[in-house]
Amino acid sequence: MNGDWETKKVLVTVKAYPNPSRKYGETVCVAGIDLKTNKLIRLYPIPFRDLDNEKRFKKYSIIEVQVKKPSDDKRPESFKVNADSIKIIEVLGTKDKWEARKKIVLPAVDKSMCGILAKSEDKSLGIFRPKNIDFVWEKGRPKDEVSRESCYAQLSFFNKEKKSPEVIPFDFRYRFFCDNEPLCPGHNYSVIDWEIVQAYRDWRWKYKPESLLLEKIRQRWLTSMCSAKNDVYFYVGNLKRFRDKFMILGVFYPPKSA
């Protein structure tokens, strides 16, 4: 291997929905916490649906992986991945009110989303506690299906054959304020977690009409996850080209201690 590669152990905390890329084929952006530095880290590109079954990690898996700094992404948390090197070490469960997860996640918490935005040139991932949370949706913008399909047509002969991931017709969003910022103006960000897209795809056959489906998703991502009984945090990440544009990557919601 190139001498630039190093081996890291990472707790995977979020996985975004698959995206087509002309450069990499289909990729998934994964973020987590570097167990050596206790800092957030972005792993990209990961051809998740091309991985062998023993490498297909779940959220809150601790993985060992070879990484190096990319030449085309200057964000400090970004690392290029050697996907063949991925090894799953263990998966942290939710017993004892998520204690094993909290020991790793909570030391990486930022003061606020406002604080993350103030450092967006030097900080592209964050985790913070929101308040006054609401969950809404709007019709998604039309995707360029011709462009998406052309990316799949160009996939390497050696890639596993697969269909283009479905684009769902809604943009799910959280509206919230920062817990520790009295002057917070409020924020409104899209949710790009793989799980919410998969929930829409799986539940649409069970919950009809569509208005009921959308309400069930709201119940899960707001009433259940963001319950007053839980200690709620949002994971966020920004775009490579637009450092001030952030999205919700996932929710960390351990039950509150007595």
N, C-alpha and C positions, 0 to 999 in steps of 0.2 A: 504493500500500500504506500501511497504518497506519504512523505514524512509530515505533511500538514495535518493529517487526520489524528484525532484524539478520541479516546473512548470516554463516554459520559454515561452516568446513570441518571435517569430522568423519571419523575412521577408525571405521567400523562394526565392532564386535567381537562383538556378540551380537544375536540376534533371537529373541524368544519366540514360542511357538505362537499362532496367531490366537485372539482372544477376542471374543465378542459383547458389545456395549455398547449400552444403551438410548439413550445420549446420542450416540454416534459411529457406530453400526452395528458393523461388524466392524473391529477394530483390532489392530495388532501393536505391542508395546513393543520399541523398539530402543535399545540403548545403545552407546556408543563413547567415543572420546577426542577432545576439542576440540583441534585442532592449534595453536590460538593460545595456549591456556592450559595445555596438557598435562594437563588434568583430565578426569575421567569426566563424561559427559553422557548424559541420558536424552531421547530424542526420542519424543513421543507426542502425539496418536494418529497412526499411519501406516496408512492403508487399503491394506495391501500388495497384496492380491489385486485391488484396483481400479486399481492404478497401471498406466500404459502400460508396455509392455515395456522401453523405453529408460530407465525410472526404477526398475526392479526390481533393486535393488542386492544383491550378494552380501556375505557376511561378509568383512571386511578390504578392502572398497571404501572409497576416500576419496570422500565426497560433499560437494557444496556445497548448502546448504539455508537457507531463511529461517526464523528462529525468533523466539519471544518468550516471556517468562515468562508462565505460565498463572495465571489467577485462582483456579483450584480445586485447585492442587497446590503446597504450600509447600515441598516438598523442594528443596534448593538446586540439585541437578543437573537438575531437570526443566525441559524447554522444550517449548512447543507448536510444532507444525510446520505450515508451509504446504506441503502435499504437492505442489502444482503446481510448486513451485520446485526440486524435487530434481534435481540434475545429478550424474551419475557422472563423477568426474575420472579415476580409475585404480583398479586392483585390485592389492593387494600380494600377491605370491606367496610361496613357501616356499624359494626358492633361498638358498644360503649359510646354511643352518640358520636360516631365517626372519629373516634379519638386518634386512630392511626393516621387518618387523612389530615386532621387538624394540626397534628404535630409538624407536618411538613408545609401545609398551605398557609396557616395563619402568620408565621414569621415573614411571609412574603407580601403581606397586605400593605397597600398604600393608604395614605391619609384620605384621598378623595379623587373623584374623577376630575374635578377642577384642577387639582394638583398635577394629575397625569397630563392633562392638556397643556399646562404651563411648561411642561418639560418634553413636549411631543417630538422635538428634534432629536432628543437624546433618549427617549423612552417610548417604545412602541407596543409594550404589553403592560397590563396592570390588573390589579384586583383590589376592590374597595367595597365599602359598605354603603348601599343606597338607602334612601327613605322615601316615603310617599310614592310608592311604586304603582304604576298603572301599566296595563298590557293592552295594546291595540293592534289592529291590522288594517292594511289597505291593499287595494289591487296592485299586484306587482307590475313593474314596467315590462313591456314585451322584450323577450330575449331574441338575439340574433341566432335563430335556429340553424340557418345555413352555415354560419361561421362555426357554431358548436359542432355540427356534424362533420364539417371539413377537418376539424381537429381530430375527431375520432377516425376519420378515413386515413389520416396520416400516421396513425399509431404504428409503431414498429411491428414488423412481421412476427417478432418474438413475443410481443405482448399477448396476454390472454384475451381472447375475443370477448367483448362485452358491449352492452347497449349503453348509449349515452344516458347519464342520470337524468331523471325527469325534472323539469323545472316546474315548481308548483306556482299557482297563480296569485299567491299572497305574499306580502312583505309583513312579517310579524315584528313588532317593535315594543320596547320598554320605554316608558316615560318615567322619570324619577328626578329626585334631588339628591345632592351629596349629604351624607349624615353629619359630616364635620365641617361644613362650610356654610356659615350663616348667610353669606351673600351669594350663594349658588343660584344662578339664573334658571336652573333646570336643564335637563338633557333629554334627548329623544333619539334612540339608536336602534338600528335593525338587529335582529337576532339571527345569527348564521350557524348556530349549533346544528350538527348533523341530526340530533335526536328530534328536534322540532319538525324538520322536514320529513323525517321518517314517520313521525306520529301522524302528520297530515296524510301521508300515503297509505298507512296501515288502517287508520281509523275511518277514512271516508266511506268504506264499505259497511261499517258498523253503525255510524251515526249519520242519519239523513233526516231532514234536508241539510244542505251545506251550513245553514245558520246554526244548527245543532252541533255539527262538527267543530265549527269555529269556537263555539261556546265551551265545548269540552276541552279544546286546546287552551283556552283562556283559564279554565278551572285548574288545569294541570300546571301551567307556567306562572300563574298568578296566585290563585287561591291556595293551592297545595304547596308549591315550591316556596313562594314568598309569604307564607303564613306567618302570623305574629309569633307562633310557637318556634319558628326557626331563626337562626342567626344567618342572615342572608348577605351574600357577597356576589358581585358580578365580576366575571373575567372579561376584559376588553383587549382588543388589538386594533392597530391602525393599518392603513394601506401603504404599500411601499412607495407609491408615487405621490400620495397625498397624506402627509404625516399628521395633519389635523383631523382626518376623517377616521373616526373610530367606530367599531361595531361590537356588539355583545357576543362573546364567544361561548359563554356558558354561565351557569349559576352554581354557586357553592352554597348549600343550605343545610348545614348540620342542625339538629335539634338544639335548642337552647338548654343550657345546664339549669338545674333547679336553683 
